[in-house]
Amino acid sequence: MAKGKSIMIDTSRCTACRGCQVACKQWNGLPGTKTKQVGTYQNPQDLSAQTWKLVRFAEGIKENGKPYWYFFSDQCRHCLEPPCADSIGGYAPDGVVKDEKTGAVVFTKKSKEAPLDEVREACPYNIPRQDEKTKEFAKCTMCLDRISNNKIPACVQSCPTGALVFGERDNIMGAVKSRVEELKKTYPKAQALNPDEVRVIYIVTDDPKKYHKNAVA
Amino acid sequence: MTNHYIDIRNADVILIMGSNAAEMHPISFKWVLRARETRGAKIIHVDPRFTRTSAQADYYVPLRSGTDIAFLGGMIKYILDNKKYFEEYVRDYTNASFIIDDKFSFNDGLFSGYDPATRKYDKSTWTIKLDDKGIPQKDPTFENPRCVLQMLKAHYSRYDLEKVSSITGTPVEDLKTVYELYASTGVRDKAGTELYALGWTQHTVGVQNIRAMAIIQLLLGNMGIAGGGINALRGEPNVQGSTDQAILSHILPGYLKAPVASLATLEEYLKKNTPKTNEPQSANWYQNTPKYMVSLLKAWYGDKATKENDFGYAYVPKLDDGQDATLLNMIDKMYEGKVKGFTCIGQDPACSLPNANKVREAFTKLDWMVHMNIFDNETASFWKGPGMNPKKIKTEVFLIPVAANMEKEGSMSNSGRMLQWKYVAEKPPGDALSTGDVLIRLMAKLKDMYKKNKGTFPDPILNVVYNYTDQKGMFDATAVAKVMNGYFLEDVTIGDKTYKKGQCVPGFANLQADGKTSCGIWIHSGSFTADGTNLIARRKKDDPTGLGLYPEWAWVWPVNRRILYNRASVDKDGQPFDPSRAILKWVDGKWVGDVPDGPWPPLSDKEKGKLPFIMKPDGVASLFGPGLVEGPFPEHYEPLEGPLSKNLMSSQLSNPAMKIFQKKCDVYSGCDPNFPFVCTTYSSTEHWCTGAETRWQSWLTEAQPEAYVEISKELAELRGIKNGEKVRVQSPRGKVECVAMVTTRFRPFKIGGNTVHQVGMTFNYGWLFPKDCGDSANLLTPTAGDANTMTPEYKAFMVNVTKV
């Protein structure tokens, strides 16, 4: 079993306050980009080199006729075997660093040698983005600078409801398992998304595709 | 809140109605979800719109804006018809058994005593019958048809499921679900809490919305218990504190009544405002009013407040009799040109007040405006706003930069009445001072001017104590907090204890009416110990009851009581109704748990025991409450602007006691095909109020960049509007262009057999910044307010929505 760190993102506890989205920008010194209102609460519309954490909003009507509004605090999953590392690595051997202690997957400046299309194609969750000017790839770092100094990731720290939980992978895997079991009593479709493949494990209570098309690999 | 944030976790059923708690009070949801996870609590959200709160609720139930009393009246009927009330509690702790005056009546939407010419009630028949000792007549068997419980039942007999559904648009099945679930808490071992906010207050029947819920909580025995209560989620960060400190025109600090002109002497004021009772077991706490008022005057005027000069009572400004000096009336007078100067601190009324065109026009009639804020906003810059010609505006505006809250030391009071101390994180930039420092300097200048130039009545200014500075001459928050707490001004012996002159008063029970104590706000008394320790700043995390009271974390008014009316959580012998939620218990002759509502023994001690609702002269809670202007029982009236030409409940369409404003810009529409859609307004998680502070924050404007109107798919189809298109929203008073958000979270209502559409807008935007974010939704809202408080009706009015 893989060691290192993990994050549980329990969407059943998320109120989409977007504290995580803003805290990510604050800690990482990322700018607020110019956006437009296009008819949704989701903004910016997508991840970018300036937005590594994005709360996605998805709404509709359930089978019982009642509305739903699902929130998906999207970010890099920090795969145990990250395909982006292979993809970027083919062009820039030091373009991706996998931190041994934590398991965090981090892009370096050398990643700019890799082509955008291929790297995005490689990621089943559609996470990597390229800075338009520097051509460097960018995404969540699991706050490697923080977690290497006994602090929890900025997004996790900002979460008011406990939807985001950070810890040792073993502990998080246990928490995910028991939470899913508990949720299944009320929501038969409750599940963890790709728990054995990723470090950032989402829990959903309905079909994951209803949350976000790239929610699950 | 009667309870506090952490206490939400103790509830079995959480009714969120009149609030979008998840979005507006994100931390509250930590405890809402905790209740669900730890005790299987059910969460109900009743709201016109499916919000981020609804997304987390077990039951989302829609209702049309402005119909909460119909909804809650139906619940009262359900509770009474099905005997779901907590009988022992209702009998002993409320006025359910009291006999109502024979002449009191209710007929077709009006209570006895109404005068349509003045739109006021003569309340002389809204009374309880007294026996020959002056004590309320009672029938504890509830058989007397004139007893409060029977009259309550008769009043709400009209609120049947079908009638309620036809008014609210809530499906009958949903009504049943909520009524059954919530009424299930009317037993000893269940607790139901209610969370509300501006969704209840911002109506022409706002106070009655809350009273209707108070009646339900009393019937179910949910007041005074852990996991219960009526919980107003107050605006962050310090709205509770500003109310306590009387940033309102009708009160003095600590909710003492504001003096009026006809009460010329202190004696007259105290006689009028100190309630009496003949009920032997009533504590009638407000009998202490003279102690609080005299101590307040001593805090204000110090040595210049003497017995001989009525402790300076003559210095206190008086309202004219019957004067309503609330914001809507102030703007109305400003619009008439009767107000010359305006000091505005930390607000943006050009965007936050209703009928913003009227407000902005009113500003042009001023000679001067002083504006203190951390940013420029639409109020300070009104003279260069849309449609304004700066050359023709005489108003001189002074924009004074002041410190932001993290640049100031002092206390903040949260919704749970908890005062917490904070420290300066960063010094204010540039020339900015704290508002306290600005006011210190302003008062010093005024004193100087009055000293030099005399003036008609200089004494109130010259004699006011305003020495709240440290050694460097800067505003000293601790000094002010101590004045709020109060001092002994002479050596005083109380019981077997003697306090020295200069010591802090350790609780309001020690305040005196003879001038020997001072106290700036009696409800804060006890926040310092006698030796001057600041309890507001303490941070101890012990929780002896295990119920989340954390009695040594900061300090809660009054006297660190965490749950108000907690004597109602125990039976007559002082034993908790629910031992698993025992916040209070009488053990071996003393109270254990929370700070009890007074030191007296339990009620069964006929000599010394007291009734639980100590602030009421009768000692019990008022199911029949004659204090409000539009009636002793809440009654459904339509909003001032609504989709119906007739109230389905009575012939009285809207609140008979509310003020109707008459200026030429005060135009209203009701049941008008030109404005066919119900509109409501609200904030969002990402912005604070008008956005005057948050729109400058790029991470927040990135998340919520510009004004939008949420409309249903059905309405979008009707109007040919696509998601994301620009639309115009128009009311009789103004129009706003914004983006259409077409959503399944708004759905049409069936009202009285017809389809009624509702839309909603945020009031987070204004023309100043960012340039293209859209102007205020309050250009649309009507100048109309609650009949008791004048809180504007932002939540229900009529608009049209069309493509641009």
Boltz contact constraints between the chains, C-beta under 6 A:
constraints:
  - contact:
      token1: [A, 13]
      token2: [B, 33]
      max_distance: 6.0
  - contact:
      token1: [A, 15]
      token2: [B, 22]
      max_distance: 6.0
  - contact:
      token1: [A, 15]
      token2: [B, 29]
      max_distance: 6.0
  - contact:
      token1: [A, 15]
      token2: [B, 52]
      max_distance: 6.0
  - contact:
      token1: [A, 15]
      token2: [B, 56]
      max_distance: 6.0
  - contact:
      token1: [A, 16]
      token2: [B, 52]
      max_distance: 6.0
  - contact:
      token1: [A, 17]
      token2: [B, 26]
      max_distance: 6.0
  - contact:
      token1: [A, 17]
      token2: [B, 685]
      max_distance: 6.0
  - contact:
      token1: [A, 18]
      token2: [B, 703]
      max_distance: 6.0
  - contact:
      token1: [A, 22]
      token2: [B, 699]
      max_distance: 6.0
  - contact:
      token1: [A, 25]
      token2: [B, 699]
      max_distance: 6.0
  - contact:
      token1: [A, 32]
      token2: [B, 698]
      max_distance: 6.0
  - contact:
      token1: [A, 32]
      token2: [B, 699]
      max_distance: 6.0
  - contact:
      token1: [A, 32]
      token2: [B, 702]
      max_distance: 6.0
  - contact:
      token1: [A, 33]
      token2: [B, 702]
      max_distance: 6.0
  - contact:
      token1: [A, 35]
      token2: [B, 702]
      max_distance: 6.0
  - contact:
      token1: [A, 35]
      token2: [B, 705]
      max_distance: 6.0
  - contact:
      token1: [A, 37]
      token2: [B, 705]
      max_distance: 6.0
  - contact:
      token1: [A, 37]
      token2: [B, 706]
      max_distance: 6.0
  - contact:
      token1: [A, 37]
      token2: [B, 708]
      max_distance: 6.0
  - contact:
      token1: [A, 37]
      token2: [B, 739]
      max_distance: 6.0
  - contact:
      token1: [A, 38]
      token2: [B, 724]
      max_distance: 6.0
  - contact:
      token1: [A, 39]
      token2: [B, 723]
      max_distance: 6.0
  - contact:
      token1: [A, 39]
      token2: [B, 724]
      max_distance: 6.0
  - contact:
      token1: [A, 39]
      token2: [B, 741]
      max_distance: 6.0
  - contact:
      token1: [A, 43]
      token2: [B, 703]
      max_distance: 6.0
  - contact:
      token1: [A, 59]
      token2: [B, 744]
      max_distance: 6.0
  - contact:
      token1: [A, 61]
      token2: [B, 744]
      max_distance: 6.0
  - contact:
      token1: [A, 67]
      token2: [B, 50]
      max_distance: 6.0
  - contact:
      token1: [A, 67]
      token2: [B, 744]
      max_distance: 6.0
  - contact:
      token1: [A, 67]
      token2: [B, 745]
      max_distance: 6.0
  - contact:
      token1: [A, 69]
      token2: [B, 55]
      max_distance: 6.0
  - contact:
      token1: [A, 160]
      token2: [B, 26]
      max_distance: 6.0
  - contact:
      token1: [A, 160]
      token2: [B, 27]
      max_distance: 6.0
  - contact:
      token1: [A, 160]
      token2: [B, 30]
      max_distance: 6.0
  - contact:
      token1: [A, 161]
      token2: [B, 29]
      max_distance: 6.0
  - contact:
      token1: [A, 161]
      token2: [B, 30]
      max_distance: 6.0
  - contact:
      token1: [A, 161]
      token2: [B, 33]
      max_distance: 6.0
